[in-house]
């Protein structure tokens, strides 16, 4: 039996609760441990909230791309047009589907849309530098580490409650063909 095909669409305000639930399940708490992308050992608290998701959906030059299988939300990512490049973020795959190709398909679709819809030359993302397994996964998809770091927003619980004091983000970049 074959897996149902992924379909893609841009999120609307009606999707906010489902997106928040998906992102939280992929990164925080015990549910996230069913997948390999959990941040539960690095951060507690929330990963996003309804206002943050609604802002991504409403913001100019931004979209929240949803991936569905048989009408059920299975993954999402944020794309934001920033001049000659696009930013990729809020990437989440349902934990029980991680490792099965959904993430690869979604990132490929995000790259395609950034290139064809906006003419972006590169896709940029920031990843917590301590997430070595995740960074290696991105490297296998053509992203390169830049060594450019930015601080983790300590004290801003909208981004979670850090469980260590050395967190920072590294910029990863991939040229889009």
PyMOL commands that set and color helices and strands:
alter all, ss='L'
color gray80, all
select helices_A, chain A and resi 13-27+30-34+50-58+95-97+102-118+132-140+157-159
alter helices_A, ss='H'
color red, helices_A
select strands_A, chain A and resi 6-10+43-44+62-69+72-82+85-93+122-128+144-151+161-162+168-175
alter strands_A, ss='S'
color yellow, strands_A
deselect
rebuild
show_as cartoon
